[in-house]
Amino acid sequence: MDKPISAGQLKEKPPFQDSDGNAVPAKTMCHNCSKLKIFLGALAFSFFAKGFSGSYMKSMSSQIERRFEISSSIVGIIDGSFEIGNLMVMVLVSYLGPRVHRPKIIAVGCLIMSLGAFLSVMPQFLMGRYNYERITVSVDNSTTSVSACSPASSEGHPVTDATETPSTTENAECEKTTNSYLWLFVLMGNLLRGIGEAPIMPLGVSYLDDFSKEENSAFYIGLVRSSGMFGPTLGFLLGSFCASLWVDIGVVDTDAISINPKDTRWVGAWWLGLLICGSVNFIASLPFWFLPYSLPKEGANQNQKISHLSVQGDHCKIDPPAQPQLKFSEAVKDFLPALRKLFGNSVFLVYIFLTILQYNALVGIITYETKFMEQQFNVSVARAIFLIGVILLPITILGMFLGGFLIKKLKLHITEMAKFACITFIVMYLLNLLYFTCSCEVLQVAGLTTPYSGMEHLSSTKNIYMASCNADCSCNLDQWDPVCGDNGITYMTACFAGCKSSTGRGKNMVFHNCSCVEGQGHGLGNSSAVLGQCQRESCTKAFPYFLALQTACAFFLALGGTPTYMIMFRSVSPDLKSFAVGIETLGGRVLGGLPAPIYFGALIDKTCLKWGTKSCGGSGSCRVYDTKEFRNVYLGLIAGLRAGCCVLYIVLSVLIMKRFKPDGKEKTGIKNTERSTSKELDAANKKDILPGARTSEESEETCM
């Protein structure tokens, strides 16, 4: 039978030693450290989960655009609904965060994210099968392919085409059907994901910073953020896999599909990954339910007496501090003074403006980078997503981790952090300007970007796609089923190429006797066309150079990311850290994450040369862009936003050096300021500003 152990007997037991060589009871030290480490691991996994689902949704933007036949600007609105969800709860969560049970609030957030992912999948089970535009022509209900350009097609023979134009009345009725608005499920799911993610960053980071040593805080935060980057990496890899699968996999015969993943009409299994994302978010919520309201400060035991401890056998238990009752009226009363105090801080104000510009550029890149790579360099969306997942994101993880490690290793203070972040960003920006040297030729599409050489165009503006070689073909102007002629020119359909016969079926179909190809110097024996767009050799050669530039830019941007983030923590009062994180995230979401996908998408839509057509009429998603204009708009926006960031980085560095300039000895003044700030934090804790952080008197421990 175990006997009570006295305090003197406990002291005789082999103790742990802290960094200063002071003895700390083994049971107490291990218990406190394990709780903090468990929270660290749980927070890292929650960062992984939100990054996993968020990056997957970003990678599926093109698939969602094509599946629901919507424009890039509508995709931007869907993407922005995530930021709206953040806006709805971010300020409240970040302000009240230190006064509530933070781990349990994070757990609820993860559950809401899971619900949002499952809700986004619903349209797949409510819509019919995906029918893409194609020009397969059959006669007398047979499967024998005949001429794409034939007077017979305009003389009453049945045409089985996914884009057969109905009457005006039918179009109006069709546009009002439920299927036209099923993308709202995806929007609402994204909205819920935004609400659920809101508490993870401000509450998790502030909880970690509150109960860890100051010298370990930056390292822990860098570790959590870099660990969280594995989520986007796997999210993009999952997106690449799902984008290569047909949307209706398991329901249709994929061998009968005449397009491949490089085609702009291809839609991958976007819904499949969302089921996985929802499950991961649910698992991420589980550990937080078992974590305490607060923890003792890491290393706080080293100089404290032994008191308030009950010991029986070999077990020491620390009585946790009672959770103070939150008075809502007092919280609201203190809100405006706290807000004024934050925005009265010039360093924090400039930091917020910098964050907003950074968000605009990053969100625009993440949302439309795969579309840019597809249109500019003629790579499939699946391959573009894969390259981002296996090259760019691991480099970003390395940069973020290395940034946090350098802060800990070199013991950088706020002035050194500002200089380091400013230099790395300017280097990244100079590399970013080299993107404009990655030129690529415009896709040669007859009637769109290049004339039918040697052919006379019809005078009607409506019929600019027509020429004398296909004037008698009765081609449907709304169709897009591209073929590549032997002359290296792409035609919108085999009909526009004037092809008179075809062989094969599905992906292997080849069209022959194409009059528009013949008219460009080719004989009758060499006037064929194959399905798909023509390849652009110069674009393929420039792609590795572009990818190398992307890798270098991602590394330098991530390298300065952790020091930049730590500037916020070191420039505001300790009692306002959680609130500052919420305001920073809110400002970035509302003024960066919300508008950026919309105006990026709207400007990209302006460069569209050919819009698709919905199965029941109306404009669908874009099929082909003016790649030169696309490049100038996309890269120009990013360069402009980042130029503003460079200016703000310089201003931020100057303000920090003025405000935190040491009096006499270098760095000593900064250390003294941090120590005095810690004392203010202890005094604030007595007033329940940061409940759970214990004063020295409250933490005295005694084994009786």
Residue, then its C-alpha position, 0 to 999 in steps of 0.5 A: m500500500d502506497k504511503p504519502i511522501s513528504a516534501g523532504q522525501l520528494k527532494e531526495k528523488p533525482p530531479f530534472q534540471d532546467s537550462d540554468g541547472n536548477a532542480v525541477p521535480a520530475k513528475t511535474m516537469c514531464h506532465n507539463c511538457s507532455k501537455l504542451k507537446i501534445f498541443l503542439g502536435a495537435l495544432a500542427f495536424s490541424f494546420f495540416a488538415k486546413g491546408f490539405s482541404g484548402s489547397y485541394m479546393k484551390s487545385m480544383s478551381s478549373q475543374i469546378e469552373r468546367r463542371f458547372e460551366i461558369s466563368s473565372s469571376i464566378v469561381g473567384i466568388i466561390d473562392g472568396s466565400f471562404e474569406i466571407g466565412n472567416l469575416m463572420v467570426m474572426v474578430l469575435v473569436s480572436y478577441l474573446g479567444p484568451r477568455v474561452h477554452r481555446p482547444k475546444i473552440i479549435a475542435v469545433g472549428c475543425l468539425i465545421m470544416s468537415l461539414g463544409a467539405f461534405l456539403s460541397v460534394m452534394p452537387q455530384f450526386l444531384m447532377g446528371r452525367y457530364n456531357y462535353e461539347r463534341i462534334t460526333v455526327s451519326v447517320d440513321n442512328s448508326t455509329t459510323s462517323v461521316s463527314a464533319c463538313s457535309p451538306a447532309s448535316s444541314e438536310g435533316h439528318p440527325v446530329t447527336d451533339a452535346t451542344e445542340t442549340p435549342s430554341t430561345t424559349e427552351n434556353a430560357e427554361c433550361e437556364k432556370t433549372t435547379n442544375s444551373y445553381l448547384w454550384l451554390f452548394v460548393l459556395m456554402g461549403n466553402l463558407l462553412r470551411g471559412i467559419g471553421e478555420a477562423p479559430i485555428m490560427p489566432l487561438g492556436v498560435s496565441y495559446l502556444d505563444d502564451f505557454s512556451k518559453e520566449e526563445n522557443s516561441a518562434f521555433y514552435i510557431g515556425l515548426v507548426r506553420s512548416s508542418g502545416m505546409f505538408g497539408p497543401t503538398l498532399g492536397f495538391l498531390l491528391g488534386s493532381f490524382c483526382a484531376s486525372l480521373w474522369v468526373d463520372i468515373g465508375v459510371v461511364d466507359t472512359d475508353a469511349i471519351s474522346i478527350n484527354p486531361k490536356d483538353t480544356r473540356w476535361v473535368g476531373a473527379w473533383w468531388l472524390g478528394l473532398l470526401i477525403c478532406g472532410s474525413v481528415n478535418f474530422i480526425a483533426s478535431l479529436p485531440f483538442w477535446f482532451l486538452p486543458y483550458s490552460l497550461p503552466k508557462e514552459g520553464a516556469n517551475q524552475n524557481q518556484k517553491i513547492s506548494h499546493l501539491s497533493v502527493q500520494g504514492d509517486h503521483c504529484k497533481i497540480d491543481p489547475p487554475a479555475q477558469p474565470q467567468l467571462k462577462f460579455s459586457e466587460a468584453v464589449k466595453d474593452f473592445l474599442p480601446a483595444l482596437r485603438k491601441l492596436f491601430g495606434n501602433s504605427v509598426f502594426l498598422v504598416y504590417i497590416f497594409l503589408t499583409i493585405l498586399q501579400y494576401n492579394a498576390l498569394v491568393g491570386i497565384i494560388t487560385y489561378e497558377t494552374k490555369f496559367m500554366e495550362q494555358q501558357f505552357n500547354v501542360s495539363v491541369a493534373r500535371a501543373i497541380f502535381l508539380i506545385g505539390v512535389i516541387l514548390l510546396p516542399i521548397t516553401i516548407l524548407g524556407m519557412f522552417l529555415g526562417g524559424f530556425l535562424i531566428k532561434k539559432l541566431k537569437l534575432h530580435i525584432t530589428e534583425m528580423a525586419k532587416f532579414a525579411c526585407i532583404t529576402f523579399i526584395v531578392m524574391y521580387l527581383l527574381n519575380l520580374l524575370y517571369f516576363t522573359c518566359s515568353c510563349e507563342v499564342l495558340q494559332v487558332a484559325g479564325l481567332t488568332t490567325p487567318y485562314s491563310g490564302m482564304e477569303h473571309l466572309s464579310s459578316t462580323k458574325n461569321i469571322y470564323m468562316a472562310s471560303c474553304n468551309a462556307d458550305c459546311s454549315c458549321n455550328l459557331d458555338q461548338w468547340d471540339p478542336v482539331c490540329g491540322d497537318n499545317g500546325i494550325t488548330y481549328m475550332t472543330a473538324c467542320f471548320a477545317g472542312c474535313k470530308s471524312s474520318t476514320g477511327r473513333g474516340k481519342n483515335m479519330v482522324f479526319h481526312n480530306c480537310s479543305c482548309v488544310e489543303g488550301q494552305g499548300h498541302g496536297l490531298g494526301n496530306s490534309s488530315a487533322v487529329l483531335g486536340q489542340c496543336q502543341r507549341e514547341s517554344c512553350t514546352k521549352a520555356f516551361p523548365y525555366f519558368l519552374a526554376l524561377q518559381t522554385a527560387c521565388a517560393f524559397f526566398l518568400a518563405l524564408g522571410g515569412t516566419p521573421t515577418y510573422m514574428i514582427m507582429f508578436r514582438s511589436v504589440s502588447p502581450d495582452l493583445k497578441s491574440f487580438a492582433v493575430g485575428i485583426e491581421t488574419l481578418g484584414g488579409r482575408v477581407l481585403g486580400g483573400l476575398p477580392a483577389p480571386i474575383y478581380f483576378g478572375a474578371l481580368i483573366d476573363k477579358t483575355c478569353l477568345k472563345w467561350g464554351t456553350k452550356s448543354c442547354g444554351g448560354s455561355g459556359s467556361c472559357r475554352v481558349y485564351d489570348t496567352k500573351e494578354f493572359r500573361n501580361v495581365y496575370l504577371g503584371l498584377i502580381a508584380g504591381l502588388r509585390a512592388g507595393c510590398c517592397v515599399l512597405y517592407i522598407v517603411l516597416s524596417v525604418l519604423i522598427m529601427k527607430r522604435f526599438k533602437p537600443d540606448g547605448k548597448e546594442k540589443t540590450g535595450i530591446k531585451n529590457t523592453e521585452r522583460s518589462t513587457s513580460k512583467e506587464l503581462d503578469a500584472a495583466n494576467k491577475k486581471d484575467i486578461l490572459p487566464g491560465a497564465r499563472t503568477s509566481e505566487e499562484s504557482e508555488e508547489t508543495c508536496m505534502 
